[in-house]
Amino acid sequence: MGKRNWSRRAVLGASAGSMAGMLFAEPLKAAAAIAPSAVTPELIEAARKEGKVSYYAAIELGVAERLGKLFEAKYPGISVHVERSGAERIYQRIAQENDSGIHAVDVANSTDVSHYLDWNKNGWLTPYLPEDVVKHYPADQYNPEGLWATSCAWFEVIGYNTNLVKPEDAPKSYADLLDPKWQGKLVKGHPSYSGAILTTTFVLSHALGWSYLEKLAQQKVMQVQSAGDPPKKIMLGERAVMADGNDYNLAVFKSQGKPVEAVYATEGSPLIIVPSGVFKAAPNPNAARLFQSFFFSAEAQQMLVNEFAHRSFHAEVKPRAGQKPMSEIKMLKSDPARVQAESEELKAHYAKVFRV
């Protein structure tokens, strides 16, 4: 079989309507739940014989590498190979590898939940449900068949540089970003690269309408790639305000004394959940399962919260001091099946509107 230029539509090969009942936001009612898996001496020994795990990460490189180092310290003799890219690039890479008969990925996470609907449809995921997930996570944050669970979360928010913008002048809503005073001073991510920005664009296009995004595009917005890029641009003072971007970078920068502030818009803030799953053709299946269990442990989750200001659904993990609690944030949630069905049109429309 020759190589193809994989798009989401090509991978699907069928209408997303058949997946409409498989929203990550609610358990699959018809699915048969599997038993949770504990970390046993036998699993650790089998993983050590494999000696490595290949982790495809849509979270930022520094976060993924820190997770890998923590795992390697806990389980000496097993190395973690991190392949980091934007969620949409990871999605395309896994599809291209499968098309070529290459099986390189053991575990992958993505900031685009609909990827798991695609991977499940294609039979690429294998059931594995860490014990911690069943004991300590809400039922709506994992697939009962054990195909994926939410490894972490964050919010896409507005933000600003406090050296360039006074608090009383800062935008409080998405509507405020359309004020002429912000023309040439905004930065935002791109949905063709970032799954988080794709989800955000989907949410805002439905909540506020494409007319809002068309008006925003008239503001001479600096276009960058990932959801982690806008916080860095405003921190450096290259732009005064970010129209979208993650809240965790802003929390970390602020704790370091950098001049940034997050704004949770009055209309609501898109919630980004980051699932993780083990692949059926994983070259290191035991190491993959051990890594997945570690990812969802209180130890790893607390590190993600403390060091990187990610959000965790693990009941035993303590919130980060000074970070706005999830319970106080108006959440805008996506519909993965609709994101799945609309993503190609959404990215094309976005490119046309923003001329990128």
C-alpha positions, 0 to 999 in steps of 0.5 A: 500500500502506498503512503497517503496524505492522511487527513482526519477524514481519510482516517475516518473513512466513514460518517462520524454519525456512528460515533455520536454516542461515544462522547468522552464527556459521558461513559459509554452506556453499552460498553462492557467495563473491564477490571482495573489493573494493579502494578505488580512485580510481574508487570515491572519485571516484564517491562524491565525486560523490554527496557523502554517505552515510546511516548507520543506527547501532545503536552509540552516537551518539558512536561513530557520529559519531566514525566519521563524522568520521574518514571525512569527514576521510579523504575530504573532500567526502563527508558522513556523515549518522548516524541513531542509534537502538536496533537494534530501532527501526532494524529497524522504521524500515527496514521501514516505509521500504521499505513506503512506497517510501522508500529512505534508508539506505545502510549500517546496522549492528545489534546484533541479528544476526538482522536480517541474516537478515531483510534478506537474505530480503527481498532488501534487502542487496547484496553488497560485501566489503571487501578488509580483511575477506577479508585480516584477519578470521576467516572466521566473522565475515563472510558469504561472499556479502558481505552483512554482516560484523562491524564490532565486538563487545563483551560484555554484563556485570555491573558495579558502582560501586566507591564503593557496593560493595566488591570482596569484596562484589560479585556474581561471577555471575548467580546472585549478583544474586538475593541479597536485598541487591541488591533496589532496587539493580540496573539493566538494559536492555530487549530491545524497544529494544536488540538487544544486550539482546535477544540477552543476554535470549535467551542467559540465558533459554536458559542459565539459564532463565526462572525466573532472570529471573523471580526477577531481576524480583523484585529491583525492578530499574530498567529503562532502554533501551539497553545503554549506559544501565546503565553510566552509571547505575552510574557516576553512582551511581543504582544500585549494580550493573548486571545487564546492560550493555556492557563497553566503557562501563565500560572507558572510564569506568574509564580516566577515573577513574570508580568502576566495575568490570566483572564477567565472570560465572562462568556466561559473558558474552554476546558481542555482534557488530555486523554492517554491510551495504550496502543494495541500494536505497542512494541513494548506492551508491558512498559506501555502499561506500566507507564500508563499506570504511573501517569495516572498515579498520585505521584505523577499527577501531583508533579503535574499540578505542582510543577506545571500548574496542570489540572488533575481529576485524581481525588487524592491530588492537592490543588496548586496554591494560588491557582483559580479552582476549577469549581469557580470557572465557567467551563465551556465544554466540547463535543468530541464527536462533533469536533471529529465530524467538523474538524477539516471544515473548521480548519479550512474555514479558520485558514480562510478567515485568518488568511494563514 
